[in-house]
């Protein structure tokens, strides 16, 4: 069945949470979900930028129902506090795991918990948040988790054996490994939900999406949300000639994974032409689906965060 990102089905009465929602892909995911009539909770690290995003959505989507909570996915205390607020929601129809570091530090840095900072931000914090909010998802029939992957998973080969990159650190490898971990987690979560009898269309489903090659300079300008410089606009327009797209379009796969009633847990969505285009179902890398990689990653992640209640 074809999917038109410009004409989304009504989600009135439903509630979605998007992490890292004050800018980029997270902002446009939130805006597009809000346009369906759903209530959208923007989970953001910076309250000032969250307020700017709320104002932008309300200005661009008349009647939008949006709110914000503070969430720093690299801080375990912040994750626990945010999860406690989300558990108070009467329903949680979708949890979009979008927040992340796109431009990693040149030198290895660690979180307060001692984990490599890109891994903590892009993956470990989302595993932690999902584990803590699972009760809200379970009491909402047909709820979904959408994990944000990346094209980087096709460009770096890793079975995640050197997860913390204590030696041989590279910002690019740190980013790619964090996104491989996110994809492995998204698919493994769906397998475990189904094995526990908690998955499927009437339970909780986990899907994975990637945004293709999405850049700020091809994205609509929005005050306080997306304000690229003229040189960045120029450079990104040149990248458009080789397949780049705006982040408003990059949000389409996540939105489809969250909303499409024909989508099923364990599926993978991305742009039709890999780097850009309307969202379609795609085939992930073999590593992303490898049960041995998943089992190893899951057990190590639990030791670094908490036991997942499945």
C-alpha positions as CSV (number, residue, x, y, z in Angstrom):
1,X,0.0,0.0,0.0
2,X,1.4,3.4,-1.0
3,X,2.1,6.0,1.8
4,X,1.6,9.7,1.2
5,X,3.7,11.7,3.8
6,X,1.7,14.8,2.9
7,X,-1.7,13.2,3.9
8,X,-1.3,11.4,7.2
9,X,-4.1,9.5,8.9
10,X,-5.8,11.1,11.9
11,X,-4.2,10.2,15.3
12,X,-6.7,12.2,17.4
13,X,-6.7,11.0,21.0
14,X,-3.3,9.4,20.8
15,X,0.0,10.5,22.5
16,X,3.5,10.3,21.1
17,X,6.8,11.1,22.7
18,X,9.8,12.2,20.6
19,X,13.3,12.5,22.1
20,X,15.6,15.2,20.9
21,X,12.6,17.0,19.5
22,X,13.7,20.7,19.6
23,X,15.6,20.6,16.3
24,X,16.4,18.7,13.2
25,X,14.7,15.3,12.5
26,X,13.1,15.3,16.0
27,X,11.5,18.6,15.5
28,X,10.0,17.7,12.1
29,X,8.9,14.3,13.4
30,X,7.1,16.1,16.2
31,X,5.5,18.7,13.9
32,X,4.2,16.1,11.5
33,X,2.8,13.9,14.3
34,X,1.1,17.0,15.8
35,X,-0.5,17.8,12.5
36,X,-2.4,14.5,12.7
37,X,-4.2,15.6,15.8
38,X,-2.1,13.6,18.3
39,X,-0.7,15.0,21.5
40,X,3.1,15.1,21.1
41,X,5.5,15.3,24.1
42,X,8.8,16.9,23.1
43,X,11.5,15.3,25.3
44,X,14.5,17.8,25.1
45,X,17.7,18.5,27.0
46,X,17.5,22.3,26.8
47,X,14.2,23.8,28.1
48,X,14.8,27.1,26.3
49,X,15.1,25.4,22.9
50,X,12.2,23.1,23.8
51,X,10.0,26.2,24.3
52,X,11.2,27.6,20.9
53,X,10.2,24.3,19.3
54,X,6.8,24.3,21.0
55,X,6.1,27.9,19.8
56,X,7.2,26.9,16.3
57,X,4.9,23.9,16.1
58,X,1.9,25.9,17.5
59,X,2.6,28.6,14.9
60,X,2.8,26.2,12.0
61,X,0.2,23.7,13.1
62,X,-3.0,25.5,14.1
63,X,-4.6,23.8,17.2
64,X,-1.5,21.6,17.8
65,X,-1.5,19.8,21.1
66,X,2.1,19.7,22.3
67,X,4.0,19.8,25.6
68,X,7.6,19.3,26.7
69,X,9.6,17.5,29.4
70,X,13.3,17.8,30.2
71,X,15.4,14.8,29.1
72,X,19.1,14.4,28.8
73,X,19.6,10.9,27.5
74,X,23.2,10.9,28.5
75,X,22.3,11.4,32.2
76,X,20.7,8.4,34.0
77,X,19.1,10.6,36.6
78,X,17.5,12.7,33.9
79,X,16.3,9.6,32.1
80,X,14.7,8.3,35.3
81,X,13.0,11.6,36.0
82,X,11.6,11.8,32.5
83,X,10.4,8.2,32.6
84,X,8.5,8.9,35.8
85,X,6.6,11.8,34.1
86,X,5.9,9.6,31.0
87,X,4.5,6.9,33.2
88,X,1.9,9.4,34.4
89,X,0.5,9.7,30.9
90,X,-2.9,8.1,30.5
91,X,-1.6,6.4,27.3
92,X,1.6,6.2,25.3
93,X,1.0,5.2,21.6
94,X,4.5,5.9,20.3
95,X,8.0,6.4,21.6
96,X,10.3,7.8,18.9
97,X,14.0,7.3,20.0
98,X,15.5,10.2,18.0
99,X,17.9,12.1,20.2
100,X,21.6,11.8,19.5
101,X,25.0,13.3,18.8
102,X,25.4,13.7,15.0
103,X,28.8,15.3,15.2
104,X,30.9,13.3,17.7
105,X,33.9,14.8,19.6
106,X,37.3,14.3,18.0
107,X,38.7,12.9,21.2
108,X,36.9,10.3,23.3
109,X,34.7,11.6,26.0
110,X,32.7,9.8,28.7
111,X,29.4,10.4,30.4
112,X,29.0,10.8,34.2
113,X,28.5,7.1,34.3
114,X,31.8,6.5,32.6
115,X,30.4,5.4,29.2
116,X,31.7,6.7,25.9
117,X,29.5,9.8,25.3
118,X,28.2,9.0,21.8
119,X,27.2,5.5,22.8
120,X,25.5,6.8,26.0
121,X,23.6,9.6,24.2
122,X,22.6,7.8,21.0
123,X,21.9,4.3,22.4
124,X,22.3,3.5,26.1
125,X,20.1,6.3,27.3
126,X,17.3,5.2,24.9
127,X,17.6,1.6,26.1
128,X,17.2,2.9,29.6
129,X,14.3,5.1,28.8
130,X,12.4,2.4,26.9
131,X,12.9,-0.1,29.7
132,X,11.4,2.4,32.3
133,X,8.5,3.4,30.1
134,X,7.5,-0.1,29.0
135,X,4.6,-0.2,31.4
136,X,3.0,2.8,29.7
137,X,3.5,1.2,26.3
138,X,2.0,-2.1,27.5
139,X,-1.2,-0.6,28.8
140,X,-1.7,1.2,25.4
141,X,-3.0,-1.3,22.7
142,X,-1.2,-1.0,19.4
143,X,1.7,1.1,20.8
144,X,5.0,1.4,19.0
145,X,8.7,2.1,19.6
146,X,10.6,3.6,16.7
147,X,14.4,3.4,16.9
148,X,16.3,5.8,14.7
149,X,19.1,4.1,12.7
150,X,21.4,5.5,10.0
151,X,22.9,5.0,6.6
152,X,26.2,4.8,8.6
153,X,25.2,1.2,9.5
154,X,25.9,0.4,5.8
155,X,29.3,2.1,5.7
156,X,30.9,0.7,8.9
157,X,31.2,-3.1,9.6
158,X,31.2,-3.8,13.3
159,X,29.8,-6.6,15.5
160,X,30.1,-4.1,18.5
161,X,32.9,-6.1,20.2
162,X,34.7,-2.8,21.1
163,X,31.6,-1.1,22.3
164,X,33.2,1.6,24.5
165,X,36.1,2.3,22.1
166,X,38.5,2.6,25.0
167,X,41.2,2.1,22.4
168,X,41.1,3.0,18.7
169,X,38.5,5.8,19.2
170,X,37.3,7.6,16.1
171,X,34.3,9.9,16.1
172,X,33.0,8.4,12.9
173,X,33.2,4.9,14.2
174,X,31.6,6.0,17.5
175,X,28.7,7.4,15.7
176,X,28.3,4.4,13.3
177,X,28.5,1.9,16.2
178,X,25.9,3.8,18.2
179,X,23.5,3.6,15.3
180,X,24.3,-0.1,14.7
181,X,23.5,-0.6,18.3
182,X,20.2,1.3,17.9
183,X,19.2,-0.8,15.0
184,X,20.1,-4.1,16.7
185,X,18.2,-3.0,19.8
186,X,15.1,-2.0,17.8
187,X,14.9,-5.4,16.0
188,X,15.8,-7.4,19.1
189,X,13.2,-5.5,21.2
190,X,10.5,-6.6,18.8
191,X,11.7,-10.2,18.9
192,X,11.6,-10.3,22.7
193,X,8.2,-8.6,22.8
194,X,6.8,-11.3,20.5
195,X,8.4,-14.1,22.4
196,X,6.9,-12.8,25.6
197,X,3.4,-12.7,24.0
198,X,3.4,-8.9,24.3
199,X,4.1,-7.9,20.7
200,X,2.0,-7.8,17.5
201,X,-0.5,-5.3,16.3
202,X,-2.5,-5.4,19.5
203,X,0.5,-5.2,21.8
204,X,3.8,-3.3,21.6
205,X,5.7,-3.3,18.3
206,X,9.2,-2.1,17.7
207,X,10.3,-0.7,14.3
208,X,13.5,0.9,13.0
209,X,13.8,3.9,10.6
210,X,16.6,5.8,9.0
211,X,16.5,9.3,7.6
212,X,18.7,8.9,4.5
213,X,21.0,11.8,3.9
214,X,19.3,14.7,5.5
215,X,20.9,18.1,5.9
216,X,20.0,21.4,7.6
217,X,20.7,23.6,4.5
218,X,17.9,21.9,2.5
219,X,15.4,22.2,5.4
220,X,12.8,25.0,5.9
221,X,14.1,27.8,8.0
222,X,12.3,28.1,11.4
223,X,13.3,30.7,14.0
224,X,14.9,29.1,17.0
225,X,14.8,25.6,15.4
226,X,16.6,25.6,12.1
227,X,18.6,28.7,11.1
228,X,21.4,27.6,8.8
229,X,23.9,30.3,7.6
230,X,24.0,31.3,3.9
231,X,27.3,29.4,3.4
232,X,25.7,26.3,4.9
233,X,22.6,26.7,2.6
234,X,24.9,27.0,-0.4
235,X,27.0,23.9,0.6
236,X,24.0,21.8,1.4
237,X,22.2,22.8,-1.9
238,X,25.3,21.4,-3.7
239,X,24.8,18.2,-1.7
240,X,21.3,18.1,-2.9
241,X,22.6,17.5,-6.4
242,X,24.2,14.2,-5.1
243,X,21.2,12.9,-3.2
244,X,20.7,14.9,0.0
245,X,17.3,16.0,1.3
246,X,15.9,18.3,4.0
247,X,15.4,17.1,7.5
248,X,11.6,17.6,7.1
249,X,11.7,14.8,4.6
250,X,14.2,12.9,6.6
251,X,11.5,12.6,9.4
252,X,9.1,10.8,7.0
253,X,10.4,7.3,7.7
254,X,10.1,7.6,11.5
255,X,6.6,9.0,11.1
256,X,5.5,6.2,8.8
257,X,7.0,3.6,11.2
258,X,5.0,5.2,14.0
259,X,1.7,5.6,12.2
260,X,1.2,3.2,9.3
261,X,-1.4,0.6,10.2
262,X,0.1,-1.8,7.6
263,X,3.6,-1.5,9.1
264,X,4.6,-4.4,11.4
265,X,7.1,-4.8,14.2
266,X,10.6,-5.7,13.1
267,X,10.3,-3.7,9.8
268,X,12.8,-1.1,8.6
269,X,11.8,2.1,6.9
270,X,13.9,4.6,5.0
271,X,13.8,6.9,1.9
272,X,12.9,5.1,-1.4
273,X,16.2,6.1,-3.1
274,X,18.2,5.3,0.0
275,X,19.4,8.9,0.6
276,X,16.1,10.7,-0.2
277,X,12.6,10.1,-1.2
278,X,9.2,9.0,0.2
279,X,9.5,6.4,3.0
280,X,9.4,2.7,2.0
281,X,10.1,-0.6,3.7
282,X,13.7,-1.6,3.3
283,X,16.2,-4.4,4.1
284,X,18.6,-3.6,7.0
285,X,22.2,-4.9,7.3
286,X,22.8,-8.5,8.3
287,X,24.5,-7.3,11.4
288,X,21.4,-5.4,12.5
289,X,19.4,-8.7,12.4
290,X,22.1,-11.0,13.8
291,X,20.7,-12.8,16.9
292,X,24.2,-13.4,18.3
293,X,25.2,-9.7,18.0
294,X,21.8,-8.8,19.6
295,X,22.1,-11.2,22.5
296,X,25.7,-10.0,23.3
297,X,24.7,-6.3,23.0
298,X,21.6,-6.8,25.1
299,X,23.4,-8.5,28.0
300,X,26.2,-5.9,28.0
301,X,23.7,-3.0,27.9
302,X,21.8,-4.4,30.9
303,X,25.0,-4.4,32.8
304,X,25.6,-0.8,31.9
305,X,22.1,0.4,32.6
306,X,19.5,-1.8,34.2
307,X,17.8,-5.2,33.6
308,X,15.2,-4.8,30.8
309,X,11.7,-6.0,32.1
310,X,11.2,-8.6,29.4
